[in-house]
């Protein structure tokens, strides 16, 4: 009887990414992935020691794709903004995987490429070396949080999104002006979280970069 097929690491990651794209991290399991591939869990554990390691590898592929073809251009703020937008776009195409990145992080080549470019850009800014790790950390947290938040909206079905919009309109436009006077006053101008996401992303990131710029010692 012929033995079971041997799957490559890349094929396993392809299948895992597809399962996550059509499902979620809570229902994902190595056993379910193995069943999809027509093999047993033990064969996958020869490639990845744990589910967490596998999920980190999946997230890292998104970062690797985000950095594909990247070349540093412009000043340090433009470089960081370009990397952040590449990460946002890459996870925007596979929003379910943004939660994987936010929860499990990544330690592969893709992650190192992102880290290296942001750290290099911060060094080019003129910040003292001792301040760069903390500034980097804040930028990384900001990008991960914004990306995961945005992806959560993007991953909704059109029906779920419309239901959410209707609930938002009811909650805002129907607010009791006596109890919620400010909300009632701004009700027609307040926008849902899903509106104008790229502009909000860029503006929030720009504010963080402006704080860093203000902390750079004079030349």
Buried (B, 14 or more C-beta within 10 A) or exposed (E): EEEEEEBEEEEBBBBBBEBBBEEEBEEBEBEBBBEEBEBEBEBBBEBBEEBEEBBBBBBBBBBBBBBEEBEEEEEBBEBBBBBBBBBBEBBBEBBBBBBBBBBBBBBBEBBBBBBEBBBBBBEBBBBEEEBBEEBBEEBBEBBBEBBBBBBBBBBBEEEEBEEBEEEBEEEBEEBEEEEBEEBBEEBEEBEBEBEEBEEBBBEBBEEBBEEBBEEBEEE
